[in-house]
Amino acid sequence: MHMTPEEFRKNGYAVIDWIADYMEQVEAYRVLPDVEPGETASKIPDHAPETSDGFASMLADLDVVVMPGVTHWQSPNWFAYFPANVSGPSILADLAASGLGQQGMLWSTSPATTEIEARVLDWLVDLMGVPQSWKSDGPGGGVIQMSASDATHAALVVARHSRRDDGPVERMVVYVSNQAHSSIEKGCTVAGIGHCRKIDVDEAFALDPEKLRAAITDDLARGLVPIAVVSAIGTTATTAVDPLEAISDIAQEHGLWHHVDAAYAGTAMICEEFRGYQPGLERVDSYTFNPHKWMMVNFDCNVLWVADREPLIDTMSILPPYLRNAASDAGDVVDFRDWHVPLGRRFRALKLWWVIRYYGATGLRAMVRNHVDLADQLAGWVELDDRFELFAPHPFGLVCFTHVEGNDATRMLADALNASGSVAVTPSEIDGTCFIRVSIGQTHTKERHVEGLWQAINELA
Ligand SMILES: Cc1ncc(COP(=O)(O)O)c(C=O)c1O
């Protein structure tokens, strides 16, 4: 009944060949699929097979059933949302991790999973220039989670737990800018926190610290309990950067947990020249970023660092008798199940480890700088063209622009670009102004792809 190792080898080679062919051909596909809702499902029988379908037919259905409904995030012509860029070493690491089928909830259930994760996140502390005290031998520490949403939710739950004696959850308040990612409001809802207060931003879409201070004063006067503030290094809409130090001052003044969401832009910190965007990290309580966005690590792989691991473990740790073991009891090891909501956890660290080793710090920096240079180039062309206006600063790899003829022209241009099949961009809107987001970050995006995009913009504007 089972696949023998010999059959696995043969089928596995076929799958690797299929993936390699996809890598070779991905640029030729229309970037966004042209399927109707229900079209993919209609190609799948109503009921599960009673007997084996056979591997050959399963593999063939990748082309017949799956491919027509695939959105080509891995096309070098992908400029939509943020990148979810992947790489050969990451794909192979995920395969090896699947082969090992580890359950790394406790150190004792997979010592390698736990220790490699801790060591690789320590590497990243140095690579990204974040505080040394976040390393595993310091008071802080890092953990891999599924998503930035999970990491932020975890941080907010810790903030709530730490302040449990200060008032009921319905009276607690978390502060974010009105440009913050929806995951923060969702995290508040899931954590039962009463209020997620959205603070106005300045002309560069960064949180205005004076407005934050005023909102806190207001809430305190109303008898509410401010517990946390979340700063963004790179908002989703425009990659705006909140003023970290001013926010830290206010957080310290009012005893707020200060969480930093650098989901996309965190990767840029591998290059020293971007670290000015995150000054004073020594004073924040937690920080999250997604290697699964811009670091060529396949989804899912999120990093959460905390400055002090005690409150996190205090919040998340529950020890039923069946999870007790000598290593944990002796206090000699890290049990990552105590660092997030899920119990079970897979070997995600392997792909992060392999990507860093395969490219080296130099290769990763080159990738980031290439994308940022291409974004600068595109922004320069936009600036020189009377038909368009830049909508926001572009500190990283995202360029936002509008059509000077207004919202309809901007929206029509975005729709036309996406309908063309040759590229994918994301239309968005802030305060009634429509703009187009061009996010440059796919692993294989080169100058000629951005030139192709610019040509399409020129033809369709
Ligand atoms: C700034 C920011 N924070 C959080 C998220 C959520 O990330 P995830 O999908 O890992 O939950 C995103 C997603 O794009 C984001 O841009």
The ligand as an ORCA input file, in Angstrom:
! r2SCAN-3c Opt
* xyz 0 1
  C       3.392     45.178      7.740
  C       2.733     43.817      7.750
  N       2.474     43.238      8.923
  C       1.910     42.016      8.984
  C       1.573     41.324      7.844
  C       0.946     39.971      7.957
  O       1.856     38.985      7.599
  P       1.508     37.433      7.714
  O       0.858     37.057      6.429
  O       2.820     36.762      7.927
  O       0.585     37.271      8.878
  C       1.821     41.899      6.587
  C       1.465     41.193      5.346
  O       1.672     41.636      4.261
  C       2.425     43.170      6.544
  O       2.662     43.779      5.377
*
